[in-house]
Amino acid sequence: MMNKLKGLFTEEQGQGMTEYALVLGVIAVGVVTIIITLGDTIKDQFQKVIDKLTGTTAA
């Protein structure tokens, strides 16, 4: 029984997956932050391109 308990703390099989999940979480938070921060600027740039392609101006 003690060997099984020791094995739970020393087992490294799931460690790599946990590290990948943490990195993915940090990247996701970064992307969301960038989208929130630059969302209006990106939207305005796309609207300028659409206006030039259609020959109209935004109201």
GUGUKE-515923 format. One record per atom (N, C-alpha, C): residue number from 1; atom name; x, y, z. Coordinates in nm, 3 decimals. Example, Ala and Ser with C-alpha at 12.3 -4.5 7.8 and 13.67 -1.06 7.14 Angstrom:
<nodes>
resi | name | c1 | c2 | c3
1 | N | 1.319 | -0.569 | 0.780
1 | CA | 1.230 | -0.450 | 0.780
1 | C | 1.320 | -0.330 | 0.780
2 | N | 1.285 | -0.225 | 0.708
2 | CA | 1.367 | -0.106 | 0.714
2 | C | 1.290 | 0.003 | 0.787
</nodes>
This chain:
<nodes>
resi | name | c1 | c2 | c3
1 | N | 0.081 | -0.119 | 0.000
1 | CA | 0.000 | 0.000 | 0.000
1 | C | 0.086 | 0.126 | 0.000
2 | N | 0.192 | 0.127 | 0.078
2 | CA | 0.281 | 0.243 | 0.084
2 | C | 0.351 | 0.265 | -0.050
3 | N | 0.384 | 0.156 | -0.118
3 | CA | 0.449 | 0.169 | -0.248
3 | C | 0.357 | 0.236 | -0.349
4 | N | 0.228 | 0.205 | -0.343
4 | CA | 0.132 | 0.269 | -0.433
4 | C | 0.121 | 0.418 | -0.405
5 | N | 0.121 | 0.456 | -0.277
5 | CA | 0.113 | 0.597 | -0.241
5 | C | 0.239 | 0.671 | -0.286
6 | N | 0.355 | 0.609 | -0.268
6 | CA | 0.479 | 0.671 | -0.314
6 | C | 0.479 | 0.686 | -0.466
7 | N | 0.422 | 0.589 | -0.534
7 | CA | 0.416 | 0.594 | -0.680
7 | C | 0.332 | 0.708 | -0.731
8 | N | 0.228 | 0.746 | -0.657
8 | CA | 0.145 | 0.857 | -0.699
8 | C | 0.222 | 0.989 | -0.700
9 | N | 0.314 | 1.005 | -0.607
9 | CA | 0.389 | 1.129 | -0.597
9 | C | 0.513 | 1.132 | -0.685
10 | N | 0.565 | 1.017 | -0.722
10 | CA | 0.687 | 1.014 | -0.802
10 | C | 0.661 | 0.984 | -0.949
11 | N | 0.538 | 0.946 | -0.983
11 | CA | 0.505 | 0.913 | -1.121
11 | C | 0.508 | 1.039 | -1.206
12 | N | 0.576 | 1.034 | -1.321
12 | CA | 0.593 | 1.150 | -1.407
12 | C | 0.524 | 1.133 | -1.541
13 | N | 0.442 | 1.033 | -1.554
13 | CA | 0.379 | 1.003 | -1.683
13 | C | 0.287 | 1.116 | -1.729
14 | N | 0.208 | 1.174 | -1.641
14 | CA | 0.115 | 1.279 | -1.678
14 | C | 0.174 | 1.419 | -1.673
15 | N | 0.299 | 1.430 | -1.633
15 | CA | 0.362 | 1.560 | -1.616
15 | C | 0.372 | 1.636 | -1.748
16 | N | 0.409 | 1.571 | -1.855
16 | CA | 0.422 | 1.637 | -1.984
16 | C | 0.290 | 1.694 | -2.033
17 | N | 0.182 | 1.618 | -2.017
17 | CA | 0.050 | 1.664 | -2.058
17 | C | 0.008 | 1.785 | -1.977
18 | N | 0.038 | 1.785 | -1.849
18 | CA | 0.004 | 1.898 | -1.763
18 | C | 0.078 | 2.024 | -1.807
19 | N | 0.204 | 2.009 | -1.843
19 | CA | 0.283 | 2.124 | -1.889
19 | C | 0.226 | 2.179 | -2.019
20 | N | 0.187 | 2.092 | -2.111
20 | CA | 0.126 | 2.138 | -2.235
20 | C | -0.005 | 2.211 | -2.208
21 | N | -0.084 | 2.162 | -2.115
21 | CA | -0.211 | 2.226 | -2.081
21 | C | -0.187 | 2.365 | -2.022
22 | N | -0.086 | 2.378 | -1.938
22 | CA | -0.055 | 2.509 | -1.880
22 | C | -0.009 | 2.608 | -1.986
23 | N | 0.076 | 2.563 | -2.077
23 | CA | 0.121 | 2.651 | -2.186
23 | C | 0.004 | 2.692 | -2.273
24 | N | -0.082 | 2.598 | -2.305
24 | CA | -0.200 | 2.629 | -2.386
24 | C | -0.290 | 2.730 | -2.314
25 | N | -0.304 | 2.717 | -2.185
25 | CA | -0.384 | 2.812 | -2.107
25 | C | -0.325 | 2.952 | -2.110
26 | N | -0.194 | 2.963 | -2.097
26 | CA | -0.128 | 3.093 | -2.102
26 | C | -0.145 | 3.157 | -2.240
27 | N | -0.132 | 3.077 | -2.345
27 | CA | -0.150 | 3.129 | -2.481
27 | C | -0.294 | 3.176 | -2.500
28 | N | -0.391 | 3.099 | -2.451
28 | CA | -0.532 | 3.137 | -2.465
28 | C | -0.560 | 3.269 | -2.394
29 | N | -0.507 | 3.286 | -2.274
29 | CA | -0.526 | 3.411 | -2.201
29 | C | -0.463 | 3.527 | -2.277
30 | N | -0.347 | 3.506 | -2.334
30 | CA | -0.281 | 3.610 | -2.412
30 | C | -0.361 | 3.649 | -2.535
31 | N | -0.414 | 3.552 | -2.606
31 | CA | -0.493 | 3.581 | -2.727
31 | C | -0.619 | 3.658 | -2.691
32 | N | -0.687 | 3.617 | -2.586
32 | CA | -0.808 | 3.686 | -2.543
32 | C | -0.776 | 3.830 | -2.503
33 | N | -0.666 | 3.851 | -2.433
33 | CA | -0.625 | 3.985 | -2.393
33 | C | -0.598 | 4.073 | -2.514
34 | N | -0.529 | 4.019 | -2.612
34 | CA | -0.499 | 4.095 | -2.734
34 | C | -0.626 | 4.129 | -2.809
35 | N | -0.717 | 4.034 | -2.820
35 | CA | -0.843 | 4.059 | -2.891
35 | C | -0.924 | 4.167 | -2.820
36 | N | -0.930 | 4.161 | -2.688
36 | CA | -1.005 | 4.263 | -2.613
36 | C | -0.938 | 4.400 | -2.630
37 | N | -0.806 | 4.403 | -2.624
37 | CA | -0.734 | 4.530 | -2.632
37 | C | -0.741 | 4.591 | -2.771
38 | N | -0.722 | 4.511 | -2.875
38 | CA | -0.714 | 4.562 | -3.011
38 | C | -0.839 | 4.538 | -3.094
39 | N | -0.946 | 4.491 | -3.032
39 | CA | -1.066 | 4.455 | -3.106
39 | C | -1.122 | 4.566 | -3.192
40 | N | -1.137 | 4.685 | -3.134
40 | CA | -1.194 | 4.796 | -3.211
40 | C | -1.101 | 4.840 | -3.323
41 | N | -0.972 | 4.840 | -3.300
41 | CA | -0.876 | 4.879 | -3.403
41 | C | -0.880 | 4.782 | -3.520
42 | N | -0.886 | 4.655 | -3.491
42 | CA | -0.892 | 4.553 | -3.596
42 | C | -1.022 | 4.567 | -3.674
43 | N | -1.133 | 4.589 | -3.603
43 | CA | -1.262 | 4.606 | -3.669
43 | C | -1.260 | 4.727 | -3.762
44 | N | -1.201 | 4.838 | -3.716
44 | CA | -1.193 | 4.958 | -3.799
44 | C | -1.110 | 4.935 | -3.925
45 | N | -1.001 | 4.861 | -3.912
45 | CA | -0.917 | 4.832 | -4.028
45 | C | -0.991 | 4.747 | -4.131
46 | N | -1.063 | 4.648 | -4.084
46 | CA | -1.142 | 4.566 | -4.176
46 | C | -1.251 | 4.649 | -4.243
47 | N | -1.312 | 4.740 | -4.168
47 | CA | -1.417 | 4.824 | -4.225
47 | C | -1.359 | 4.916 | -4.333
48 | N | -1.239 | 4.968 | -4.313
48 | CA | -1.174 | 5.052 | -4.415
48 | C | -1.152 | 4.973 | -4.543
49 | N | -1.108 | 4.849 | -4.530
49 | CA | -1.085 | 4.765 | -4.648
49 | C | -1.217 | 4.739 | -4.720
50 | N | -1.321 | 4.707 | -4.644
50 | CA | -1.453 | 4.682 | -4.704
50 | C | -1.503 | 4.807 | -4.775
51 | N | -1.487 | 4.922 | -4.711
51 | CA | -1.532 | 5.047 | -4.773
51 | C | -1.460 | 5.075 | -4.904
52 | N | -1.330 | 5.051 | -4.908
52 | CA | -1.254 | 5.073 | -5.032
52 | C | -1.297 | 4.975 | -5.141
53 | N | -1.325 | 4.852 | -5.104
53 | CA | -1.365 | 4.753 | -5.203
53 | C | -1.505 | 4.781 | -5.257
54 | N | -1.594 | 4.830 | -5.173
54 | CA | -1.731 | 4.854 | -5.218
54 | C | -1.753 | 4.998 | -5.265
55 | N | -1.659 | 5.088 | -5.236
55 | CA | -1.673 | 5.228 | -5.278
55 | C | -1.767 | 5.307 | -5.191
56 | N | -1.793 | 5.259 | -5.070
56 | CA | -1.882 | 5.331 | -4.979
56 | C | -1.804 | 5.381 | -4.860
57 | N | -1.870 | 5.463 | -4.778
57 | CA | -1.808 | 5.508 | -4.653
57 | C | -1.894 | 5.465 | -4.536
58 | N | -1.832 | 5.444 | -4.423
58 | CA | -1.905 | 5.401 | -4.304
58 | C | -1.984 | 5.518 | -4.249
59 | N | -2.101 | 5.491 | -4.196
59 | CA | -2.186 | 5.596 | -4.139
59 | C | -2.142 | 5.632 | -4.000
</nodes>
